[in-house]
């Protein structure tokens, strides 16, 4: 068995950093999705939401469909 080198450590450190970044992206996507649904339920058009978020109207409509969002607030 060979001893671990600083190169081996760099690889593991980079992998750990990647996992942390992926978790942060997942959290950010969930927050953005919630904000999109909230804006839509408040009456903002999908086209305006797309413009404000830098995404396409199709992406916004797909997200709204996936979350079964409607203009009416949940009771």
Backbone torsions as a table, in degrees:
resi	resn	phi	psi	omega
1	UNK	NA	139.4	179.2
2	UNK	-99.0	154.2	179.1
3	UNK	-73.8	151.0	178.0
4	UNK	-71.0	137.5	178.0
5	UNK	-103.3	171.7	177.7
6	UNK	-63.9	-26.5	176.7
7	UNK	-64.4	-42.2	178.4
8	UNK	-63.1	-40.7	178.6
9	UNK	-62.6	-40.5	-179.8
10	UNK	-62.0	-39.2	179.6
11	UNK	-63.7	-46.6	-179.9
12	UNK	-67.1	-37.8	177.6
13	UNK	-63.6	-43.7	179.0
14	UNK	-64.2	-40.3	178.4
15	UNK	-64.0	-41.0	178.3
16	UNK	-65.4	-40.7	178.3
17	UNK	-63.7	-38.4	177.7
18	UNK	-63.6	-44.0	178.7
19	UNK	-61.0	-41.4	178.5
20	UNK	-64.5	-41.6	179.3
21	UNK	-65.6	-39.9	178.1
22	UNK	-63.2	-39.6	177.7
23	UNK	-65.1	-39.3	178.7
24	UNK	-65.4	-41.0	178.0
25	UNK	-63.6	-42.5	178.7
26	UNK	-59.5	-45.9	179.3
27	UNK	-63.4	-43.5	179.7
28	UNK	-63.2	-39.5	178.4
29	UNK	-64.7	-40.7	178.3
30	UNK	-63.7	-41.4	178.7
31	UNK	-65.6	-41.9	178.5
32	UNK	-64.2	-42.8	178.4
33	UNK	-59.9	-44.0	179.0
34	UNK	-63.2	-40.8	179.7
35	UNK	-66.8	-37.2	178.4
36	UNK	-64.2	-47.2	179.3
37	UNK	-61.3	-43.2	179.6
38	UNK	-61.3	-45.8	179.5
39	UNK	-62.7	-41.8	-179.9
40	UNK	-64.5	-44.3	179.2
41	UNK	-65.9	-25.0	177.6
42	UNK	-81.0	-1.5	175.2
43	UNK	104.2	3.0	179.3
44	UNK	-74.4	131.6	-180.0
45	UNK	-65.9	149.8	179.7
46	UNK	-58.0	-37.4	-179.9
47	UNK	-63.5	-40.3	179.4
48	UNK	-69.1	-39.7	177.6
49	UNK	-61.3	-43.8	178.9
50	UNK	-60.8	-43.8	179.3
51	UNK	-61.4	-44.8	-177.6
52	UNK	-69.6	-28.5	-176.9
53	UNK	-99.8	-4.9	179.6
54	UNK	72.5	27.4	177.9
55	UNK	-118.8	179.3	179.3
56	UNK	-91.0	158.6	177.1
57	UNK	-61.4	-36.4	179.0
58	UNK	-61.5	-43.9	178.2
59	UNK	-60.7	-42.3	-179.9
60	UNK	-65.0	-46.7	-179.9
61	UNK	-62.8	-39.2	177.7
62	UNK	-63.6	-42.6	178.7
63	UNK	-63.1	-44.5	-179.9
64	UNK	-63.4	-39.5	177.8
65	UNK	-66.3	-41.6	-178.8
66	UNK	-64.8	-32.5	-179.9
67	UNK	-93.2	0.5	-179.0
68	UNK	54.7	40.0	-179.6
69	UNK	-76.1	140.9	173.5
70	UNK	-129.4	171.5	-179.8
71	UNK	-68.0	-25.8	-179.3
72	UNK	-80.5	137.9	175.3
73	UNK	-70.9	147.9	177.8
74	UNK	-68.5	145.0	179.7
75	UNK	-104.8	NA	NA
